[in-house]
Amino acid sequence: MNKIYVFSGMGVDERVFDNIDFGTLDVEFIDWIEPLENESLEKEGKLFANNFFPDYG
C-alpha cells in the first residue's frame, strides 16, 4: 500500500480533505507545528520530518 503525507495548510485542518477519495492510499495527515520566533525554515522542516521519520537528520 502506498503511503502519502498530507499537509492541510495554515488555518485549516484535515477536514478540508473530507470530500477527496484517496482510494487505497494510506493517508497520514500532518498537523502544523507552531514555529518558534526567528526559527529558520530549515529547522522547521527538520521538526516536521522528525514527526514521521524519527531517524531523520
GIDA-V584533 format. One record per residue. N is the residue number from 1. RES is the residue in one small letter. D_CENTER is the distance of its C-alpha to the mean C-alpha in Angstrom with 1 decimal. Layout:
N RES D_CENTER
N RES D_CENTER
//
This chain:
1 m 18.8
2 n 16.0
3 k 12.5
4 i 9.6
5 y 5.9
6 v 5.4
7 f 4.3
8 s 7.6
9 g 8.8
10 m 11.0
11 g 13.6
12 v 12.3
13 d 10.5
14 e 10.0
15 r 13.8
16 v 13.7
17 f 13.3
18 d 16.2
19 n 18.6
20 i 16.9
21 d 18.3
22 f 16.0
23 g 19.2
24 t 19.1
25 l 15.6
26 d 13.7
27 v 10.5
28 e 7.7
29 f 5.8
30 i 2.9
31 d 5.4
32 w 6.6
33 i 8.9
34 e 12.4
35 p 13.7
36 l 17.2
37 e 20.1
38 n 20.9
39 e 17.8
40 s 17.4
41 l 14.5
42 e 15.0
43 k 14.8
44 e 11.6
45 g 10.1
46 k 11.7
47 l 10.5
48 f 6.7
49 a 8.4
50 n 10.6
51 n 8.5
52 f 8.4
53 f 11.3
54 p 13.7
55 d 16.4
56 y 14.7
57 g 17.0
//
